[in-house]
Amino acid sequence: MPSKPGTITLGIIGCGEVTETFHLPSLKLLPNIEVAALSDIDKRKLDRAAETFGINNRYEDPYELINSKEIDAVAVCTPSGNHYALGMAVLDSGKNLFMEKPPALSMVECAGLVNKARGSPLRAQVGFNLRWHRNVSKAKEIIGKGLLGKIESARSVMSVNDPELAEWRKKRALGGGSLLDLGIHHFDLLRHLLNAEAELVHAAGVSGEVEDETTAVSVKLTNGILCSSIFSYGSGHANEIEIFGSNGIMKISLYDIAGLELRPCDAPPGGLFTGVRRAIDRFAQTAANAGTLRHGGIFKESYYSEWRSFADSVIHGKDTECGLEDGMRALEIALAAVESASTGIPVKLSGVGGEAE
C-alpha cells in the first residue's frame, strides 16, 4: 500500500541515460509519485542524478534500496541482464514493481516473474512506454473502429544513432543488439495494435561493433497479418509503423508532433488533393498536440503517461495496462528473432505466448 493515501513513494535502481533523460523529468511532473531514493553501482552517475533532481537517499547497493522501509514501489531501470534478479527481489520484499523492458533475458526467468506476481496484490508494470504514445493510442482507436477495413499487413522501422552507446547494449548476451533492445518495443506494439500473437518469426541480420547491429524481421501473426520490420543502430533516428488495410493505410511516426497519417486506399499518394489534405491535417495535429511540450514533447510524453498509469494502478488497485505477461510475449518474439538470425531458419511459436504456469 502507498505510504500516504493517494501517493506512491518510489525508489529507482539504475541512473543511466533513460532514468536521467526520461523517467526522472517525467516523474517530477507527477504530484502523486515521490521519488525518495536512487541506486546505482556507479557512484558518479548516482550522485549526478541525485543532485540534479534533489534526491537525498542514495544507495550503491540496490538491495539496500529494495529493503528500505521508506518506499513502497521500486523501478528497475538497470541494464537488462540485472532485471530478473532485481525484479524477484522487489516482489519478495512486498513492493510494487515497475520494470524496464525486457523483464528478463530468458523465457524461464520471465515465467518466474510472471508466476511470482500472479495472484499477488502487488502491481507489476513493464515499461513499454510507446503504448502510451498519443499517436499509438489514436491509431489503436482507429483500428478498433474498423476504419482501415481488413488489415492485411504492417511494416515498421526503428533506428537509433548513438555514438556513445553503452557497452552492454552492444552485446546480445547482455540484452543488447537491435532485436532485444530496439525491436522488442515494436514486437509489443504490433501485438498491442493488431490484437494478436506471433506464430512464425524469420530474421536476418548483420553485426559490426554491435551484435545484431541491423536486422530485418518478418512476423506472421495468429490472425494472418504479415509484418515486416527493420531495426538498426547503424543509421539515423527513425521510429515508425505503417499499417495496410482493405479500406485505408495508416502511418504512425513516433517522433513527429503531426505524425499520424490516414489515407484511403483510393487516394493517390502523390495527388494534389492528398497533399493539400495532408498539409491541413499536419497543421491541425501540430496545434492539437502543442500541449505535449509541457511534458517534453510528443515522444517524452509517453514516459509521463506510463508513470501516470502505473500510479493509477497502484493507488486504486487496478490491473496494469502492460503487465509482466506482455513483457514475456514480446520477449518470446525477440528471442525467436535472435534464434532465426543465428540459424537462418524460421522459428514457429505457440501463438499463445509464454511458459508461465
N, C-alpha and C positions, 0 to 999 in steps of 0.2 A: 504494500500500500504506500502511496506517496506520503512524504513526511508531514506535509500540511495539506489540508483539503484543497483540491483543485490545482495542485502543483506537483512537479517532479524535481527531485534533487539528483542530478546526473553526474557521473564520472566518466571521463573519456580516456581510453587506453590507445595510445598512438598519436603523436603530434606531428605527423608528416604533412605533406602538401594538401591533401584532401581535408584534413582537420583544420589547418590554418586558413585555407583559402575558401572553403565551402561550409563546413559544419559550424565552426565557431562563429563566423559572421552571421549565419542564419539563426543560430540559437540565441544570439544576443538580441534578436528582434522579437523573440517569443516570451511573453510575460509569465507563462506557466511552466517554463523549464529553467531551473537554475543550474548552471554548470559549476559544481562545487569543488571538483578535483580533476587533475590531469595526471597521466602517467606516460613515461617514455623511458626506454633504457638509455637513450641518448640525452644526457643532461642538457646539452646545448639547445636541442630542439625543445625539450621540456620547459626550460627557463624562458626561452624566447616566446613560446605560445602563452605561457602563464603570465608573463609580464605584459604582453600585448593586450590580453583580454582580462587582465586584473583578477587572476585566479590564484588564491593563496596556497591551497592544498596540492602538494606535488609529490609524486611517488616515482622513484626509478624502478621499483619492484611492482609490476602490475597486480600481483596477488594481494599486496597490501591495500591497494585501492579497492579491489573486489571485496575484500573483507571489512572495509570501512563501514562503520555504523552510521556515518553521516550521509550516505547516499542510498537511493532506492532503485536506481537504474544505472546500467553500465553500457557504454557504446564501445564496441571493439572495432577499432579503425587502424589496425596494425597490418603489416604485410600478411598476405593470405595464408601462409604456412602456419601462422600462430592462431588462426581463427578457432579451430576446433577445440584446442585445449582451453583457451581462454573462455570461449562460449560455454563449455561444460562447467567451468569453474563459476561463471556468473550464475548460471541456472542452479548449481548446487548451493550457492550462497543465498538463494531465495530472492534474487533481484531480477527485475525486468531487463530484457536484453535487446539492444539494437546492434545488429551485426552487419558490417560491410560485406559486400559480395566478394567471392562466393563463401557460403558458410563453412566450407571445408574443402579439402583437395581430393577427397575420395568419397565414393558413394557410401561406403561402410561408415565412415566418420559422420557424414551428413545425416545418414539414417539414425545414428546415435543421438545427434542433436534433436532431430525431429521427435524421436521417441521420448527423449528426456522432457521436452516441452509439452508433449501431447498430454492432455488431461490436467495440466498444471494451471493454477490460477494466474501464473506469470504470463506476461506478454513478451513475444519474441518476434521482431521485425527484421527483415533483410533490406539493406539499403540500395534497392534498385530505384534510385531517385528518378529515373526517366519515366517511371509510371505516373509520377505526379507532375510531369511537364504539362503545361496547359494545352499545348498543341496535341499531345498524345491523348489527353482527356477528351478534347473535342473530336479527334479522329475516332476514338472508340465510340463516341456518341453517334457520329455519322454512320459508322458501320452498323451499330445497333439498330438504327432507323431503317437500314436496308437501302440507303441512298446509292451505294455502289453496285447494287444488284448482287448477283452471284460472284463471289470473289474467286478468281482463278489463280492468281499468283502475287508474289511480293518480292521486292528486291531492296537491299539495304547496303549502306556503306558506313563504316566508322573508321576514321583515320586520325592519327594524333601526331603532331610534330613537337617532340620534346627532346631537345639536345642534352638535357640534364636528367634523363630517365634514370630512376633508382635502379640499382644493380639487381634487386630481386625481381623487378619487372622484366628483366631480360632472360630469366631462366624459367623454363617450363616447369621444372620440379618444384620451384618455389611459388608457383601460381602466376608466373609471368608469361609473356608471349601474347600475341594478339588474340588468340582464342580464349584463354582463361581470363585475361584481364580486360579485353575490349569486347570481344564477341559475345560474352555471356550476357552483357546488357541487352543486346539485340535478340538473343535467344529468348530472354524473358519477355521482351516487348512483343515478339511475334506470337508467343503463347498468349500473352495478355490481350493483344488486339484482335487476334484471329480465333481466339477461344478454342484452341486445340492443342494436342500434344504432338511431339515429334515421333515419327515411326521409322524414318530412314535418313541417315546422315552420310554425306560423302564430302570429303575435304581434300584440298591440296595446298601446299604451302612452300614458301622459301624462307630460309633462315640466313641471317647475316650476323651482325653484332648482337641482335636479339633473336632468340629462338622463336620460330613461328612469326617471323617479322611481318610477313604479308601472307594472308591466307584467303582462299576462296572456298566457300562452304555452300553446299546445296542441302536443303532440308525438305523432306516431304512430310506434311502434317497428316494427322489422322482423319481430317475432313477433306483430304485430297488436294489442299492448296500447296503449290510448289513455291519454295522460297530460295532466293539466291543472294548471298552476302559476300562482301569484301571487307576484310579487317586489316589494318596496317599501321605500323609505326614508322613507315618509310616515306610518308608524304605529308601534305598539309592537313589542317584541321577540316574534318567533314563529319557530319552525323545526320544521316538522312534515311528515311524509309519511304518507299513508294508502293502503293497497293493498287492492283489492277482488278476491276470488277466488270461485270457484263454491262453495267449502266454508266460507270464512271471510273476515273483514275484519280487517286488522291496522293499527293506528295507531302511528306512531313519533314521539315527541316528544323532541327532542334537548336540551332544557334541563331536562327533568323527570327527577329521580332514579328515579321509578317510571313512566317514560314509554313503556313498551311494552305495548300493549293488543291482545289477540287475542280475537275474538268469533266464535262460529259463526254462520253465516248464518241459522239458525233461532232464534237467541236475540233476543228483542225488546230493542232498545237501552234502553228505559225501564223494563224489567221489574224486579220486586223481586229475583228470583234473580240477574239480571245485575248489579244494583247491589251486592248483597252479595258476589258473587264478585269484582267489580272492587275493592271495598274490601279484601278479604282479599289479593288479588293485589298491590295497591299497598303494603300493609304488608310483604309478603314481598319485593318488589323493593327497597323502601327499605332493609330490613335487609341484603339481599344486596349492594347497591351502596354501602353505607356506607363501604367501603374506598376508594372513589374520592376521598373527602375528602382523603386524604393526597397526592393528585395535583391538588388544587384543585377537585374536584367532577367530576360526570359529563361535563360538556362539556369542561372544560380537560384532562381525562384523555386525550381524543383526540389532543392535541398530544404528550403524553408518549408515547403508544403509537406515533404515527407516527415519532417520533425513535428509539424503540427498534427499530422495524422497519428504519429506514434504517441504523442501526448494525449490525444483524444482516446486512443485505445487503452492506455494505462489508467488514466484518470477516471474514465467512465466504464472500464471493464469490457470494452468492445473487442471483437476479433480484429486482428491487424489486417490491413489491406494487402500486405505482402509478407507471408509467413515463411518459416524455415522450409516448408514443403515446396513452396515456389522456388526458393533458392536451390533445393535439391534437384528439381526438374530441369532448371536451366543448366545446372552443373552437369547433369546427365548428358545433355546435348553437347556441351563444351568438351567433355571427356570423350564422347563418341567422335567428335570432330578431330580431337588430338590423335585418337587411335587411327582414324581413317587417313589423316595426313601422314602418319608414320608408315602405314602399310599399303596405302593406295587402294584399299578395299572398302566399299560402303559398309556401314555398321547399322544393323537393324535393331531398333529399340522396342521395348514392350508396348509403347504407345500409351501407357498409363503412368509412367514415371516411377522412379524411386525404389528403394529397398526397405523402407520403413515397415515395421510390423503392423 
